[in-house]
Amino acid sequence: MLLLKKELNNYKLVDWLIVLVVFLGTSLRLFHYIADRSLWLDEDYLVSSLLRFDYKQLIGKPLDYQQKAPIGFLLVIKFFLKFLGNSQYSLRILPLLTGVLSIFVFIPVAKFFLKKWGLFISIAIICLSPAFIYHSVEIKQYSTELLCSILAFYVILRFKNLENISDSIILSFSGAILLWFSYSSVFILGGIGIGLSLYYMITKQWRLLFKSFIPFFTWLISFITLFFLFINKTPDAEWVVTWFRFYDNFMPLPPKSLSDLKWFFTSFYRMLDYPLGLLWNFASDGGDGHLLNIIVKMPWIPLTLILGGIYCCFKSSKEYFFLLITPLLLVFLASGLEYYPLTERFWLFIAPIFIIFVGICIDNINYGKKSKLLKITLVVLLLISPCIQSFKSVEDESTFYVHKKSYQKEIFNMVNSEYKDGDAVYVYWNELSGYNVFEKLNKYKFYAIKGRDFRGISKNLADYNVNLTQDFNKFKKKKRVWVIFNNRYLSNVGDPINIPKWYYNNKSVPAENLRSQLSKTGKIIKSVETLDISVYLFKIE
């Protein structure tokens, strides 16, 4: 007991702070897992296949809605569904586990590069920044990709000297396996392989260079196998490229105009917010277009620290510099070649590198007696926004990334509880992905009439409304009908962007138009409108 008390007394302030943020980060992830927020549209698309397909189909068939996800990730999620039953909790166990493990694996990785306040700030960002928390309870692969990136750095830092045959085996097979759980790991592993090879050539460490070819070649074989068996078989990949190109999610290569140059500022500015969570969003009205708002959000602090960290890393350790910078360059090259978009969640797996550069810069601040005070001040300034955003999400879960917030579960549950014999439930085509998923998760007492998408066979809105009557005729003999539709997402996967124009240029579609058309057959006696899902109860006359 005395020995334990002595050990606890030897803990320094930074050590206790690290323990605190790890506890808070883990607790925040558990809170949002238990809160069991509704799946949103992007999750629906992936969950559809997970609920419909067995193991063999997940391996051999294209996923619904042109989704892509690592095969290892899919099979583990399917295992939890089989073992624990169909529920949102079962779907989110793997993201939760990988989200929590990311914290604990990142600690030894950060210790390779950082000390004291740099170590604390890097761990605190991983623990408290809202994007890292959010994706730990989202049924998508991004949390798993984050863990795999951190694991890739861990195994390479732990075994890169290849002192014996076991090191070579561990390094070879761990990297090869990671690729099956995270396709984006190819950028980390490929960047590490290229970066270390360049460093070994520059420093003339030929023996280590040649020994490294064994794990590097093993990783390459694993990725080639994945590519031809799974990655290359996703249909309509051109539509996905067109979509991200339309929204400027690919890096201009090379930049040919001022607009192209603006992409770099805009993308890195947004990256500081999502996923790093370091912009002071609480300090402005939320508009990014005004220079004052941009200044008030304090992007210059994390941006300066990242650039300073890159410089300090280059000056202090060429090996670590090549190890960290080459994966970043590989990601940018892939984006420039339109193989990988850079926006929001797609930054997540590479974010630990930026965080480590922040920590390196903090550690290298040296202004005499004032250095400690300056470091603490910067740490506090950096953590203000992550703390406010994350703890606000506990106080009011609806504020947690509002653009991803969905009320599908609440709306379907409400309809189910108020449904009466003789009622009809009509789900408009743009909410069918949600209904098809939640119906399998909850076994509702109603069976919905599934709306057809008539846009492709309609010349204009009037023609579209004539075609809609084909759906309406299915419930015209009912006394009441519940109409459920999505008022946020008006397109379908694979749609040409903003086509047909008559549909997207008309702001009354679908909400006002549906109300207008249905009012011809009945009277609204109840309506509930949320951020994304709305429901009307019509009494048929």
Buried (B, 14 or more C-beta within 10 A) or exposed (E): EEEEEEEEEEEEEBBEBBEEBBEBBBEBBBBBBEEEBBBBBBBBBBBBBBBBBEEEEBEEEBBBBBBBBBBBBBBBBBBBBEEEEBBBBBBBBBBBBBBBBBBBBBBEBBEBBBBBBBBBBBBBBBBBBBBBBBBBBBBBBBBBBBBBBBBBBBBBBBBBEBEEEEBBBBBBBBBBBBBBBBBBBBBBBBBBBBBBBBBBEEEEBEEBBEBBEBBBEBBBEBBEEBBEEBBEEEEEEEBBBBBBEEEBBBBBBEBEEEEBEEBEEEBBBBBBBBBBBBBBBEBBEEEBEEEEBBEBBBBEBBBEBBEBBBBBBBEEBBBBBBBBBBBBEBBBBBBBEBEBBBBBBBBBBBBBBBBBBBBBBBBBBEEEEEEEEBBBEBBEBBBBBBBBBBEBBBEEEEEBBEEBBBBBBBBBBBBBEEBEEEBBBBBBBBBBBBBBBBBBBBEBEBEBBBBBBBBEEBEEBEEBBEBBBEBBEBBEEBBBBBBBBBBBBBBBBEBEEEEBEBBBEBEEBBBEBBBEBBEEBBEEEEEBEBEBBBBBBBBBE
